[in-house]
Amino acid sequence: MASPDVIVVGLGAVGSAVAHHLARRGTQVLGLDRWPPPHEHGSSHGRTRITRLAVGEGADYVPLVQRSHRLWQELQAEGHAGLYRRTGGLVIASAAADAGAFHGQPGFFARTVALARQFGIAHEVLDAAALRQRHPQFLLRDDEQAYFEPEAGVLAPERCVAAQLAQARRHGAELSLGEQVLSVTAGAGGVTLKTDRGTRQAARVVLTAGAWNPALAGAPFAPRLAVQRQVLHWFRAAAPAPWAASPVFIWLHGPAAEDAMYGFPLGDGIDGVKVATEQMRVACDPDAVERSVADDEAGAMFATHIRGRLAGVGPQAVAAATCLYTSTADGRFIVDRHPAMPAVTVVSACSGHGFKHSAALGEAVAQQLLGQAPQVTLAPFALPGTSP
């Protein structure tokens, strides 16, 4: 492809979706990624991601995830199996725990319930006794309650990325994998990318490089974005049957931001229950991040979050992985043109809750680039002080 219309830099969750939806609409697309995706260097891996419709992060996100659910189903109908599995989903919290912030927002449980009511999303609110009777593997305290959403479930991130890229190729996109973008400059003639293979040019560029967006986009994006190492754990279940049929869950068990965990049912190919927490205090360099997981990290995860809450899950860690969040201080997305380079669109940060929105986010970015009305508005995610 001598001169693509659009170059997409980074082909993870959002980048693969942007490339797919641009190519589907007849745009000449070149996709670049430093490693052949789906890979384990960024944010779009780890075998499973939670998807839920009443997203307590705020009303702006609900149309995105609703549209994404339809797009995942369309991809499955086109022959890409195993992208989404309905399991039902729980959000568990006490009133005291809900006063703290999760994904940058206090009142996550209450907001989840309110949004379910506002958007007509099927759900139940269960007291501790009712949830213990239905799913006895969750050892709630009497002051805790649970929101249950039947349409929530599991996305398979590697399969989702591979499906989007397959569709992009099918519609004519060129993908150059193993090519690292070193710098981005823009002028009257378009956008120039310097890569480790030479120079690439296009009329427009979309930066969806996740943890590498701060370095590529520079100011004013970089000061607003923090890259954080996160750890995923799989623990042996002595009684696996309840966990094979378990809903996905988010459990807020204290008022601090770190007093939360989330988890999945068995069924991802690893013989253990996948459970993780989030840390938003320590930033890292994505090129120097510690990828190995120490035994004491698994021990701390079990002691702080799992013991006394997840019945039948023992302290034996059978697997672990790391991934990267690229986050804003308030946990919100940023999707906007670069003020100094209007031909460059920056899509970051997804702040640890982006995968479930990625299909619709990619579609909307593609539509906006083509001058079409996006299926879902991106206006709420503009860079503060600018317009989308």
C-alpha atoms as a printed R data frame, in Angstrom:
    type eleno elety resid chain resno       x       y      z
1   ATOM     1    CA   MET     A     1   0.000   0.000  0.000
2   ATOM     2    CA   ALA     A     2   1.936   3.028 -1.271
3   ATOM     3    CA   SER     A     3  -0.161   5.730  0.389
4   ATOM     4    CA   PRO     A     4  -2.844   4.638  2.830
5   ATOM     5    CA   ASP     A     5  -5.673   6.968  3.793
6   ATOM     6    CA   VAL     A     6  -5.263   6.145  7.491
7   ATOM     7    CA   ILE     A     7  -2.517   4.504  9.523
8   ATOM     8    CA   VAL     A     8  -3.570   2.858 12.794
9   ATOM     9    CA   VAL     A     9  -0.716   2.596 15.303
10  ATOM    10    CA   GLY     A    10  -1.283  -0.235 17.771
11  ATOM    11    CA   LEU     A    11  -3.548  -3.163 16.925
12  ATOM    12    CA   GLY     A    12  -4.898  -4.236 20.292
13  ATOM    13    CA   ALA     A    13  -8.518  -4.019 21.362
14  ATOM    14    CA   VAL     A    14  -9.334  -0.575 19.981
15  ATOM    15    CA   GLY     A    15  -6.796  -0.426 17.169
16  ATOM    16    CA   SER     A    16  -7.959  -3.704 15.666
17  ATOM    17    CA   ALA     A    17 -11.545  -2.421 15.791
18  ATOM    18    CA   VAL     A    18 -10.636   0.900 14.143
19  ATOM    19    CA   ALA     A    19  -8.778  -0.918 11.354
20  ATOM    20    CA   HIS     A    20 -11.691  -3.311 10.892
21  ATOM    21    CA   HIS     A    21 -14.363  -0.639 10.632
22  ATOM    22    CA   LEU     A    22 -12.324   1.678  8.414
23  ATOM    23    CA   ALA     A    23 -11.497  -1.129  5.995
24  ATOM    24    CA   ARG     A    24 -15.092  -2.333  6.034
25  ATOM    25    CA   ARG     A    25 -16.125   1.114  4.774
26  ATOM    26    CA   GLY     A    26 -13.646   1.086  1.901
27  ATOM    27    CA   THR     A    27 -10.826   3.092  3.471
28  ATOM    28    CA   GLN     A    28  -7.247   2.231  2.570
29  ATOM    29    CA   VAL     A    29  -5.864   1.276  5.976
30  ATOM    30    CA   LEU     A    30  -2.389   0.387  7.159
31  ATOM    31    CA   GLY     A    31  -2.133  -1.080 10.643
32  ATOM    32    CA   LEU     A    32   1.182  -1.106 12.513
33  ATOM    33    CA   ASP     A    33   2.112  -2.946 15.682
34  ATOM    34    CA   ARG     A    34   5.448  -3.433 17.377
35  ATOM    35    CA   TRP     A    35   4.616  -7.100 18.042
36  ATOM    36    CA   PRO     A    36   2.354  -9.519 16.144
37  ATOM    37    CA   PRO     A    37  -1.045  -9.231 17.865
38  ATOM    38    CA   PRO     A    38  -2.692 -10.577 19.838
39  ATOM    39    CA   HIS     A    39   0.358 -10.395 22.101
40  ATOM    40    CA   GLU     A    40   1.120 -10.166 25.820
41  ATOM    41    CA   HIS     A    41   3.022  -6.878 25.929
42  ATOM    42    CA   GLY     A    42   0.124  -4.439 26.326
43  ATOM    43    CA   SER     A    43  -3.413  -4.537 27.693
44  ATOM    44    CA   SER     A    44  -5.373  -6.845 25.380
45  ATOM    45    CA   HIS     A    45  -4.502 -10.275 26.747
46  ATOM    46    CA   GLY     A    46  -5.015 -12.500 29.764
47  ATOM    47    CA   ARG     A    47  -7.631 -14.884 28.288
48  ATOM    48    CA   THR     A    48 -10.692 -13.201 29.792
49  ATOM    49    CA   ARG     A    49 -12.254  -9.774 30.263
50  ATOM    50    CA   ILE     A    50 -15.490  -8.859 32.038
51  ATOM    51    CA   THR     A    51 -18.311  -7.303 30.052
52  ATOM    52    CA   ARG     A    52 -21.338  -5.720 31.736
53  ATOM    53    CA   LEU     A    53 -24.063  -3.410 30.492
54  ATOM    54    CA   ALA     A    54 -24.805  -1.227 33.530
55  ATOM    55    CA   VAL     A    55 -21.326   0.202 33.868
56  ATOM    56    CA   GLY     A    56 -20.906   2.062 37.132
57  ATOM    57    CA   GLU     A    57 -18.228   4.270 35.571
58  ATOM    58    CA   GLY     A    58 -21.044   6.449 34.213
59  ATOM    59    CA   ALA     A    59 -23.939   6.859 31.800
60  ATOM    60    CA   ASP     A    60 -21.642   7.974 28.949
61  ATOM    61    CA   TYR     A    61 -20.287   4.436 28.660
62  ATOM    62    CA   VAL     A    62 -23.548   2.492 28.559
63  ATOM    63    CA   PRO     A    63 -24.298   3.116 24.839
64  ATOM    64    CA   LEU     A    64 -20.739   2.034 24.005
65  ATOM    65    CA   VAL     A    65 -20.998  -1.316 25.750
66  ATOM    66    CA   GLN     A    66 -24.522  -1.933 24.443
67  ATOM    67    CA   ARG     A    67 -23.319  -1.352 20.892
68  ATOM    68    CA   SER     A    68 -20.229  -3.479 21.517
69  ATOM    69    CA   HIS     A    69 -22.399  -6.409 22.584
70  ATOM    70    CA   ARG     A    70 -24.184  -6.233 19.240
71  ATOM    71    CA   LEU     A    71 -20.890  -6.024 17.368
72  ATOM    72    CA   TRP     A    72 -19.418  -9.035 19.203
73  ATOM    73    CA   GLN     A    73 -22.525 -10.999 18.250
74  ATOM    74    CA   GLU     A    74 -22.184  -9.904 14.615
75  ATOM    75    CA   LEU     A    75 -18.573 -11.053 14.567
76  ATOM    76    CA   GLN     A    76 -19.592 -14.416 15.993
77  ATOM    77    CA   ALA     A    77 -22.284 -14.705 13.309
78  ATOM    78    CA   GLU     A    78 -19.555 -14.072 10.706
79  ATOM    79    CA   GLY     A    79 -17.730 -17.175 11.905
80  ATOM    80    CA   HIS     A    80 -15.544 -15.946 14.767
81  ATOM    81    CA   ALA     A    81 -16.562 -18.284 17.566
82  ATOM    82    CA   GLY     A    82 -15.989 -17.948 21.287
83  ATOM    83    CA   LEU     A    83 -15.726 -14.169 21.610
84  ATOM    84    CA   TYR     A    84 -18.450 -13.669 24.242
85  ATOM    85    CA   ARG     A    85 -19.810 -16.081 26.837
86  ATOM    86    CA   ARG     A    86 -22.807 -15.099 28.917
87  ATOM    87    CA   THR     A    87 -22.248 -16.002 32.549
88  ATOM    88    CA   GLY     A    88 -24.156 -13.326 34.413
89  ATOM    89    CA   GLY     A    89 -22.284 -10.830 36.519
90  ATOM    90    CA   LEU     A    90 -22.176  -9.580 40.083
91  ATOM    91    CA   VAL     A    91 -21.150  -6.330 41.733
92  ATOM    92    CA   ILE     A    92 -20.823  -6.797 45.502
93  ATOM    93    CA   ALA     A    93 -20.423  -4.012 48.056
94  ATOM    94    CA   SER     A    94 -21.454  -2.703 51.441
95  ATOM    95    CA   ALA     A    95 -22.581   0.882 51.883
96  ATOM    96    CA   ALA     A    96 -19.239   1.721 53.513
97  ATOM    97    CA   ALA     A    97 -17.226   0.167 50.685
98  ATOM    98    CA   ASP     A    98 -19.322   1.925 48.058
99  ATOM    99    CA   ALA     A    99 -18.310   5.275 49.498
100 ATOM   100    CA   GLY     A   100 -14.825   4.703 48.115
101 ATOM   101    CA   ALA     A   101 -13.745   5.215 44.532
102 ATOM   102    CA   PHE     A   102 -13.563   2.422 41.962
103 ATOM   103    CA   HIS     A   103 -12.252   3.327 38.491
104 ATOM   104    CA   GLY     A   104 -12.028   6.869 39.778
105 ATOM   105    CA   GLN     A   105 -15.698   7.155 40.739
106 ATOM   106    CA   PRO     A   106 -17.301   6.869 44.208
107 ATOM   107    CA   GLY     A   107 -20.664   5.170 44.538
108 ATOM   108    CA   PHE     A   108 -19.886   2.522 41.923
109 ATOM   109    CA   PHE     A   109 -22.467   0.037 43.227
110 ATOM   110    CA   ALA     A   110 -25.240   2.615 43.579
111 ATOM   111    CA   ARG     A   111 -24.473   4.038 40.146
112 ATOM   112    CA   THR     A   112 -24.558   0.564 38.600
113 ATOM   113    CA   VAL     A   113 -28.055  -0.030 39.984
114 ATOM   114    CA   ALA     A   114 -29.238   3.435 38.937
115 ATOM   115    CA   LEU     A   115 -27.963   2.998 35.388
116 ATOM   116    CA   ALA     A   116 -29.586  -0.410 35.066
117 ATOM   117    CA   ARG     A   117 -32.891   1.213 35.960
118 ATOM   118    CA   GLN     A   118 -32.299   4.213 33.686
119 ATOM   119    CA   PHE     A   119 -31.441   2.114 30.618
120 ATOM   120    CA   GLY     A   120 -33.868  -0.733 31.259
121 ATOM   121    CA   ILE     A   121 -31.123  -3.320 31.780
122 ATOM   122    CA   ALA     A   122 -32.375  -6.550 33.346
123 ATOM   123    CA   HIS     A   123 -31.007  -6.973 36.854
124 ATOM   124    CA   GLU     A   124 -31.675  -7.978 40.455
125 ATOM   125    CA   VAL     A   125 -30.464  -6.555 43.751
126 ATOM   126    CA   LEU     A   126 -29.868  -9.350 46.265
127 ATOM   127    CA   ASP     A   127 -29.138  -9.189 49.967
128 ATOM   128    CA   ALA     A   128 -26.312 -11.251 51.409
129 ATOM   129    CA   ALA     A   129 -28.499 -14.189 52.400
130 ATOM   130    CA   ALA     A   130 -30.088 -14.438 48.952
131 ATOM   131    CA   LEU     A   131 -26.745 -14.422 47.160
132 ATOM   132    CA   ARG     A   132 -25.220 -16.959 49.551
133 ATOM   133    CA   GLN     A   133 -28.159 -19.261 48.838
134 ATOM   134    CA   ARG     A   134 -27.855 -18.849 45.062
135 ATOM   135    CA   HIS     A   135 -24.050 -18.859 44.855
136 ATOM   136    CA   PRO     A   136 -22.645 -20.211 48.130
137 ATOM   137    CA   GLN     A   137 -19.057 -19.792 46.958
138 ATOM   138    CA   PHE     A   138 -19.384 -16.060 47.719
139 ATOM   139    CA   LEU     A   139 -19.035 -15.522 51.481
140 ATOM   140    CA   LEU     A   140 -20.709 -12.154 51.931
141 ATOM   141    CA   ARG     A   141 -20.951 -10.324 55.212
142 ATOM   142    CA   ASP     A   142 -24.474  -9.483 56.344
143 ATOM   143    CA   ASP     A   143 -23.987  -5.794 55.548
144 ATOM   144    CA   GLU     A   144 -23.083  -6.511 51.914
145 ATOM   145    CA   GLN     A   145 -25.436  -6.783 48.950
146 ATOM   146    CA   ALA     A   146 -25.116  -7.791 45.329
147 ATOM   147    CA   TYR     A   147 -26.239  -6.464 41.974
148 ATOM   148    CA   PHE     A   148 -26.818  -9.298 39.484
149 ATOM   149    CA   GLU     A   149 -26.977  -8.714 35.719
150 ATOM   150    CA   PRO     A   150 -27.867 -11.754 33.584
151 ATOM   151    CA   GLU     A   151 -26.371 -10.386 30.329
152 ATOM   152    CA   ALA     A   152 -22.925  -9.795 31.819
153 ATOM   153    CA   GLY     A   153 -20.231 -12.251 30.932
154 ATOM   154    CA   VAL     A   154 -16.777 -13.017 29.605
155 ATOM   155    CA   LEU     A   155 -14.967 -11.741 26.533
156 ATOM   156    CA   ALA     A   156 -11.943 -13.613 25.172
157 ATOM   157    CA   PRO     A   157  -9.539 -10.748 24.404
158 ATOM   158    CA   GLU     A   158  -7.063 -12.595 22.209
159 ATOM   159    CA   ARG     A   159  -9.876 -14.043 20.101
160 ATOM   160    CA   CYS     A   160 -11.592 -10.666 19.857
161 ATOM   161    CA   VAL     A   161  -8.426  -8.957 18.624
162 ATOM   162    CA   ALA     A   162  -7.705 -11.769 16.153
163 ATOM   163    CA   ALA     A   163 -11.283 -11.601 14.822
164 ATOM   164    CA   GLN     A   164 -11.123  -7.835 14.276
165 ATOM   165    CA   LEU     A   165  -7.788  -8.134 12.462
166 ATOM   166    CA   ALA     A   166  -9.076 -10.982 10.308
167 ATOM   167    CA   GLN     A   167 -12.027  -8.810  9.281
168 ATOM   168    CA   ALA     A   168  -9.718  -5.874  8.597
169 ATOM   169    CA   ARG     A   169  -7.600  -8.022  6.285
170 ATOM   170    CA   ARG     A   170 -10.707  -9.451  4.642
171 ATOM   171    CA   HIS     A   171 -11.783  -5.932  3.708
172 ATOM   172    CA   GLY     A   172  -8.400  -4.946  2.327
173 ATOM   173    CA   ALA     A   173  -6.392  -3.554  5.226
174 ATOM   174    CA   GLU     A   174  -2.638  -4.050  5.159
175 ATOM   175    CA   LEU     A   175  -1.069  -5.008  8.488
176 ATOM   176    CA   SER     A   176   2.638  -4.596  9.164
177 ATOM   177    CA   LEU     A   177   3.422  -6.563 12.311
178 ATOM   178    CA   GLY     A   178   6.698  -6.287 14.147
179 ATOM   179    CA   GLU     A   179   7.165  -2.671 13.061
180 ATOM   180    CA   GLN     A   180   7.806  -0.126 15.825
181 ATOM   181    CA   VAL     A   181   6.738   3.492 15.454
182 ATOM   182    CA   LEU     A   182   9.413   5.807 16.849
183 ATOM   183    CA   SER     A   183   7.928   9.263 16.278
184 ATOM   184    CA   VAL     A   184   4.915  11.084 14.878
185 ATOM   185    CA   THR     A   185   5.061  14.451 13.080
186 ATOM   186    CA   ALA     A   186   2.433  16.305 11.092
187 ATOM   187    CA   GLY     A   187   2.578  18.989  8.427
188 ATOM   188    CA   ALA     A   188   0.612  20.395  5.519
189 ATOM   189    CA   GLY     A   189   1.085  17.194  3.559
190 ATOM   190    CA   GLY     A   190  -0.265  14.867  6.236
191 ATOM   191    CA   VAL     A   191   1.308  12.791  8.986
192 ATOM   192    CA   THR     A   192   4.754  11.207  8.910
193 ATOM   193    CA   LEU     A   193   5.718   8.261 11.065
194 ATOM   194    CA   LYS     A   194   9.316   7.301 11.623
195 ATOM   195    CA   THR     A   195   9.551   3.570 12.297
196 ATOM   196    CA   ASP     A   196  12.346   1.072 12.795
197 ATOM   197    CA   ARG     A   197  11.856   0.137  9.133
198 ATOM   198    CA   GLY     A   198  11.803   3.603  7.599
199 ATOM   199    CA   THR     A   199   9.160   6.256  7.016
200 ATOM   200    CA   ARG     A   200   5.390   5.925  6.664
201 ATOM   201    CA   GLN     A   201   3.002   8.661  5.549
202 ATOM   202    CA   ALA     A   202  -0.766   9.064  5.484
203 ATOM   203    CA   ALA     A   203  -3.389  11.778  5.461
204 ATOM   204    CA   ARG     A   204  -4.492  10.738  8.955
205 ATOM   205    CA   VAL     A   205  -3.202   8.639 11.829
206 ATOM   206    CA   VAL     A   206  -4.948   7.005 14.781
207 ATOM   207    CA   LEU     A   207  -2.828   6.361 17.869
208 ATOM   208    CA   THR     A   208  -4.187   3.336 19.722
209 ATOM   209    CA   ALA     A   209  -0.865   2.230 21.166
210 ATOM   210    CA   GLY     A   210  -2.021   1.992 24.781
211 ATOM   211    CA   ALA     A   211   0.908   2.290 27.169
212 ATOM   212    CA   TRP     A   212   3.058   3.736 24.359
213 ATOM   213    CA   ASN     A   213   0.579   6.515 23.525
214 ATOM   214    CA   PRO     A   214   2.053   8.978 26.058
215 ATOM   215    CA   ALA     A   215   5.466   8.868 24.379
216 ATOM   216    CA   LEU     A   216   4.061   9.024 20.852
217 ATOM   217    CA   ALA     A   217   1.403  11.677 21.462
218 ATOM   218    CA   GLY     A   218   3.405  13.867 23.838
219 ATOM   219    CA   ALA     A   219   1.784  16.957 25.330
220 ATOM   220    CA   PRO     A   220  -0.987  17.604 26.222
221 ATOM   221    CA   PHE     A   221  -1.814  13.895 26.469
222 ATOM   222    CA   ALA     A   222   1.290  12.537 28.199
223 ATOM   223    CA   PRO     A   223   0.944  14.549 31.443
224 ATOM   224    CA   ARG     A   224  -2.603  13.235 31.852
225 ATOM   225    CA   LEU     A   225  -1.734   9.563 31.369
226 ATOM   226    CA   ALA     A   226  -0.114   7.098 33.761
227 ATOM   227    CA   VAL     A   227   0.983   3.575 32.845
228 ATOM   228    CA   GLN     A   228   0.523   1.041 35.642
229 ATOM   229    CA   ARG     A   229   1.568  -2.588 35.988
230 ATOM   230    CA   GLN     A   230  -1.299  -4.905 36.931
231 ATOM   231    CA   VAL     A   231  -1.142  -8.568 37.941
232 ATOM   232    CA   LEU     A   232  -3.577 -11.372 37.137
233 ATOM   233    CA   HIS     A   233  -3.629 -14.510 39.308
234 ATOM   234    CA   TRP     A   234  -5.108 -17.979 38.934
235 ATOM   235    CA   PHE     A   235  -5.664 -19.914 42.194
236 ATOM   236    CA   ARG     A   236  -6.443 -23.611 42.621
237 ATOM   237    CA   ALA     A   237 -10.065 -24.376 43.493
238 ATOM   238    CA   ALA     A   238 -10.466 -27.346 45.842
239 ATOM   239    CA   ALA     A   239 -14.149 -27.493 44.912
240 ATOM   240    CA   PRO     A   240 -14.214 -26.479 41.226
241 ATOM   241    CA   ALA     A   241 -17.891 -27.184 40.433
242 ATOM   242    CA   PRO     A   242 -19.320 -23.920 41.829
243 ATOM   243    CA   TRP     A   243 -16.637 -21.935 40.034
244 ATOM   244    CA   ALA     A   244 -17.312 -23.592 36.698
245 ATOM   245    CA   ALA     A   245 -20.839 -22.174 36.782
246 ATOM   246    CA   SER     A   246 -19.997 -18.909 38.531
247 ATOM   247    CA   PRO     A   247 -20.873 -15.430 37.339
248 ATOM   248    CA   VAL     A   248 -18.114 -12.925 36.751
249 ATOM   249    CA   PHE     A   249 -17.810 -10.591 39.715
250 ATOM   250    CA   ILE     A   250 -16.502  -7.276 41.010
251 ATOM   251    CA   TRP     A   251 -16.247  -7.101 44.799
252 ATOM   252    CA   LEU     A   252 -15.721  -3.823 46.647
253 ATOM   253    CA   HIS     A   253 -14.871  -4.879 50.197
254 ATOM   254    CA   GLY     A   254 -13.485  -1.656 51.671
255 ATOM   255    CA   PRO     A   255 -13.443   2.100 51.115
256 ATOM   256    CA   ALA     A   256  -9.917   2.424 49.697
257 ATOM   257    CA   ALA     A   257  -9.349   2.163 45.957
258 ATOM   258    CA   GLU     A   258  -7.242  -0.964 46.534
259 ATOM   259    CA   ASP     A   259 -10.038  -2.671 48.495
260 ATOM   260    CA   ALA     A   260 -11.513  -4.316 45.420
261 ATOM   261    CA   MET     A   261 -11.093  -7.450 43.369
262 ATOM   262    CA   TYR     A   262 -12.682  -8.985 40.310
263 ATOM   263    CA   GLY     A   263 -12.854 -12.534 39.028
264 ATOM   264    CA   PHE     A   264 -14.086 -15.091 36.543
265 ATOM   265    CA   PRO     A   265 -15.509 -18.592 36.330
266 ATOM   266    CA   LEU     A   266 -13.362 -21.512 35.298
267 ATOM   267    CA   GLY     A   267 -13.209 -22.192 31.599
268 ATOM   268    CA   ASP     A   268 -10.294 -20.193 30.175
269 ATOM   269    CA   GLY     A   269  -7.963 -23.184 29.777
270 ATOM   270    CA   ILE     A   270  -6.077 -22.689 33.053
271 ATOM   271    CA   ASP     A   271  -6.953 -24.962 35.971
272 ATOM   272    CA   GLY     A   272  -7.591 -22.173 38.437
273 ATOM   273    CA   VAL     A   273  -9.961 -19.351 39.321
274 ATOM   274    CA   LYS     A   274  -8.739 -16.087 37.813
275 ATOM   275    CA   VAL     A   275  -8.826 -13.216 40.307
276 ATOM   276    CA   ALA     A   276  -7.166  -9.805 40.207
277 ATOM   277    CA   THR     A   277  -7.114  -6.421 41.860
278 ATOM   278    CA   GLU     A   278  -5.970  -3.041 40.564
279 ATOM   279    CA   GLN     A   279  -3.276  -0.624 41.686
280 ATOM   280    CA   MET     A   280  -3.316   2.994 40.583
281 ATOM   281    CA   ARG     A   281  -0.498   4.401 42.728
282 ATOM   282    CA   VAL     A   282   2.707   3.210 41.054
283 ATOM   283    CA   ALA     A   283   3.510   4.150 37.463
284 ATOM   284    CA   CYS     A   284   5.922   2.218 35.277
285 ATOM   285    CA   ASP     A   285   7.861   2.393 32.041
286 ATOM   286    CA   PRO     A   286   6.174   0.012 29.564
287 ATOM   287    CA   ASP     A   287   9.557  -0.879 28.097
288 ATOM   288    CA   ALA     A   288  11.067  -1.767 31.476
289 ATOM   289    CA   VAL     A   289   8.109  -3.231 33.360
290 ATOM   290    CA   GLU     A   290   8.670  -6.331 35.499
291 ATOM   291    CA   ARG     A   291   6.824  -9.099 33.678
292 ATOM   292    CA   SER     A   292   7.431 -11.897 36.161
293 ATOM   293    CA   VAL     A   293   5.141 -12.256 39.191
294 ATOM   294    CA   ALA     A   294   6.761 -12.973 42.562
295 ATOM   295    CA   ASP     A   295   5.374 -15.531 45.003
296 ATOM   296    CA   ASP     A   296   4.760 -12.835 47.595
297 ATOM   297    CA   GLU     A   297   2.494 -10.983 45.158
298 ATOM   298    CA   ALA     A   298   0.250 -14.033 44.919
299 ATOM   299    CA   GLY     A   299   0.391 -14.462 48.697
300 ATOM   300    CA   ALA     A   300  -0.648 -10.859 49.279
301 ATOM   301    CA   MET     A   301  -3.490 -11.199 46.767
302 ATOM   302    CA   PHE     A   302  -4.831 -14.255 48.571
303 ATOM   303    CA   ALA     A   303  -4.477 -12.832 52.076
304 ATOM   304    CA   THR     A   304  -5.897  -9.397 51.305
305 ATOM   305    CA   HIS     A   305  -8.743 -10.222 48.944
306 ATOM   306    CA   ILE     A   306  -9.589 -13.919 48.677
307 ATOM   307    CA   ARG     A   307  -9.323 -15.461 52.134
308 ATOM   308    CA   GLY     A   308 -12.729 -15.521 53.811
309 ATOM   309    CA   ARG     A   309 -14.554 -14.390 50.662
310 ATOM   310    CA   LEU     A   310 -14.184 -17.048 47.962
311 ATOM   311    CA   ALA     A   311 -15.098 -20.499 49.272
312 ATOM   312    CA   GLY     A   312 -13.034 -23.393 47.980
313 ATOM   313    CA   VAL     A   313 -10.307 -21.199 46.486
314 ATOM   314    CA   GLY     A   314  -6.988 -22.011 48.114
315 ATOM   315    CA   PRO     A   315  -3.663 -20.157 48.358
316 ATOM   316    CA   GLN     A   316  -1.929 -22.224 45.666
317 ATOM   317    CA   ALA     A   317  -1.281 -20.006 42.648
318 ATOM   318    CA   VAL     A   318  -1.214 -22.054 39.447
319 ATOM   319    CA   ALA     A   319  -0.516 -19.195 36.998
320 ATOM   320    CA   ALA     A   320   0.017 -15.442 36.837
321 ATOM   321    CA   ALA     A   321   0.399 -12.744 34.217
322 ATOM   322    CA   THR     A   322   0.960  -9.018 34.000
323 ATOM   323    CA   CYS     A   323  -0.763  -6.410 31.892
324 ATOM   324    CA   LEU     A   324  -0.648  -2.625 31.560
325 ATOM   325    CA   TYR     A   325  -3.269   0.000 32.303
326 ATOM   326    CA   THR     A   326  -2.982   3.468 30.804
327 ATOM   327    CA   SER     A   327  -5.092   5.630 33.084
328 ATOM   328    CA   THR     A   328  -6.299   9.143 33.728
329 ATOM   329    CA   ALA     A   329  -6.628  10.459 37.281
330 ATOM   330    CA   ASP     A   330 -10.423  10.207 37.204
331 ATOM   331    CA   GLY     A   331 -10.534   6.907 35.298
332 ATOM   332    CA   ARG     A   332 -12.183   8.409 32.220
333 ATOM   333    CA   PHE     A   333 -11.377   7.766 28.572
334 ATOM   334    CA   ILE     A   334  -9.737  10.306 26.282
335 ATOM   335    CA   VAL     A   335 -10.661  10.113 22.585
336 ATOM   336    CA   ASP     A   336  -9.807  13.237 20.621
337 ATOM   337    CA   ARG     A   337  -7.806  14.870 17.864
338 ATOM   338    CA   HIS     A   338  -4.356  16.059 18.833
339 ATOM   339    CA   PRO     A   339  -4.533  19.858 19.340
340 ATOM   340    CA   ALA     A   340  -1.126  20.362 17.707
341 ATOM   341    CA   MET     A   341  -1.674  17.720 15.004
342 ATOM   342    CA   PRO     A   342  -5.381  17.687 14.033
343 ATOM   343    CA   ALA     A   343  -4.801  14.879 11.537
344 ATOM   344    CA   VAL     A   344  -3.843  12.620 14.454
345 ATOM   345    CA   THR     A   345  -6.577  11.067 16.606
346 ATOM   346    CA   VAL     A   346  -5.493   9.809 20.016
347 ATOM   347    CA   VAL     A   347  -7.487   7.047 21.708
348 ATOM   348    CA   SER     A   348  -6.255   6.704 25.276
349 ATOM   349    CA   ALA     A   349  -6.601   6.130 28.068
350 ATOM   350    CA   CYS     A   350  -9.026   3.307 28.663
351 ATOM   351    CA   SER     A   351  -8.141   3.360 32.366
352 ATOM   352    CA   GLY     A   352  -8.577  -0.362 32.969
353 ATOM   353    CA   HIS     A   353 -12.193  -0.651 31.852
354 ATOM   354    CA   GLY     A   354 -11.938  -0.323 28.088
355 ATOM   355    CA   PHE     A   355 -11.993  -3.777 26.570
356 ATOM   356    CA   LYS     A   356 -15.755  -4.300 26.771
357 ATOM   357    CA   HIS     A   357 -16.261  -0.972 24.950
358 ATOM   358    CA   SER     A   358 -13.587  -1.505 22.312
359 ATOM   359    CA   ALA     A   359 -15.689  -2.794 19.419
360 ATOM   360    CA   ALA     A   360 -18.041   0.198 19.488
361 ATOM   361    CA   LEU     A   361 -15.231   2.605 20.281
362 ATOM   362    CA   GLY     A   362 -13.353   1.485 17.176
363 ATOM   363    CA   GLU     A   363 -16.472   1.733 15.044
364 ATOM   364    CA   ALA     A   364 -17.247   5.250 16.304
365 ATOM   365    CA   VAL     A   365 -13.674   6.465 15.723
366 ATOM   366    CA   ALA     A   366 -13.808   5.093 12.171
367 ATOM   367    CA   GLN     A   367 -17.142   6.771 11.485
368 ATOM   368    CA   GLN     A   368 -15.921  10.094 12.863
369 ATOM   369    CA   LEU     A   369 -12.780   9.972 10.714
370 ATOM   370    CA   LEU     A   370 -14.940   9.409  7.645
371 ATOM   371    CA   GLY     A   371 -17.183  12.347  8.443
372 ATOM   372    CA   GLN     A   372 -20.100  10.141  9.394
373 ATOM   373    CA   ALA     A   373 -22.258  10.509 12.480
374 ATOM   374    CA   PRO     A   374 -20.835   7.995 14.966
375 ATOM   375    CA   GLN     A   375 -23.139   5.204 16.075
376 ATOM   376    CA   VAL     A   376 -22.219   6.225 19.627
377 ATOM   377    CA   THR     A   377 -21.136   9.770 20.452
378 ATOM   378    CA   LEU     A   378 -17.522  10.343 21.440
379 ATOM   379    CA   ALA     A   379 -18.127  13.889 22.687
380 ATOM   380    CA   PRO     A   380 -17.980  12.957 26.413
381 ATOM   381    CA   PHE     A   381 -14.436  11.654 25.961
382 ATOM   382    CA   ALA     A   382 -12.878  14.790 24.468
383 ATOM   383    CA   LEU     A   383  -9.600  16.052 25.865
384 ATOM   384    CA   PRO     A   384 -10.587  18.546 28.562
385 ATOM   385    CA   GLY     A   385 -10.534  22.061 27.169
386 ATOM   386    CA   THR     A   386 -10.942  20.957 23.554
387 ATOM   387    CA   SER     A   387 -13.768  19.806 21.311
388 ATOM   388    CA   PRO     A   388 -14.009  16.336 19.712
